[in-house]
């Protein structure tokens, strides 16, 4: 049952008393803020403490293969552990691209789409990319105030106040004015400092984890360079009849994939020697409120530091819920979806997600005895491994793959020192999420009294 306490002056102001109106998230959040203000909590607005702006809409001219360009992130790419450019914008055929690159320390507020509302932080890595007008920039000079505002925008109150102003008949939108006009309660200085310190720690740890893993991947690619094409793909290729197994799709026999497979056949080992691949069957979904179920990750959400629009599902959805659980140390990736998209991009399950559920679209790789989790993740993160995984896809509409095929993929060997470094990077992500969640929880408690 949803309940809300309503002040008599609000009933008069809105001229209505229906529960549906007053229990809606936006109105309930406004009432919560009004109660805080009446109790003496100072109020400000986002636009009063920050520069809030967005670049103008522009016609994107993407760079050709050999053309100089600036890496471009789609809005929701910025929420990933390791964001990867979706494309590159041409430097010569787009005007003033520098305005699209957020400065380090900028808060990035999503302002368009079905999952409108989540806010991201632009660290040094994110600031290398171009981001479109679909991310409103919030720039706060004072670091403590910036961290406090970031935490507030992540609270249920902040999210409800943001979404209250959304518009659009088909796609939800927020304007710069909507974001700038959000009311921010300035709770006691002690609480603000505590929240800001936790948020700063969380952001620093996430940046550390990202930096560690990016250095590892760069080192791996330097020691194991990816093969290049000897002729353009448009010229096609031929395959001997004797080399054709149980696959007739051209992508599986792509010379680049064959070269990657052969490169690792001599120096690497089979994925099945490192891990057991598992992919559960489909299930009937019974989504419930968080307090009545367990979080369940999709193929895209498992790549996100803080899953966007995380849903919860009842155990009655499954014959055996344990088959859908993921555990710390597993390597997972989206096995269903577009092979040219994020399908096959691997993540390591961290302790904070141990016991969560994942959908039947998520491939699980459980390390075999004696195999370090970091070694499994780094081996499958190699570009040569990803190329082979994507080539396994089949399906007339939606790409799928089989777990036994994944076990046949060849992967590079990983040194113990590199495996431990990978684990340290993922542990930094895990601790960063814990600190960020603690900051938001503390602020939520203060806002609710």
Secondary structure, DSSP 4 states (H G I P E B T S, - for coil): -------HHHHHHHT---HHHHTSHHHHHHHHHHHHHHTT-EEEEHHHHSEEE-PPP----BPPTTS-EEEEE-GGGGGBTT---SEEEESSSSS-GGGGSPPTT-EEEE-BSTTTT-EEE--TTGGGSEE-TTEEEEE-SSHHHHHHHHHHHHSHHHHHHHHHT-B-SSS-B--HHHHHT-EEEE--HHHHHHHHHHHHHHHHHHHHHHHHHHHHHHHHHHHSPPP--SS-GGG-----GGG--S---GGGG-HHHHHHHHHHHHHSEEHHHHEEEE-PPP----EE-GGGSEEEE-TTGGGBSS-TT-EEE-GGG-S-GGGGB--TT-EEEE-SS-TTTTTT-EEEPPGGGTT-EE-TTEEEEEEPTT--HHHHHHHHHSHHHHHHHHHT-B-SSS-B--HHHHHT-EE----HHHHHHHHHHHHHHHHHHHHHHHHHHHHHHHHH-
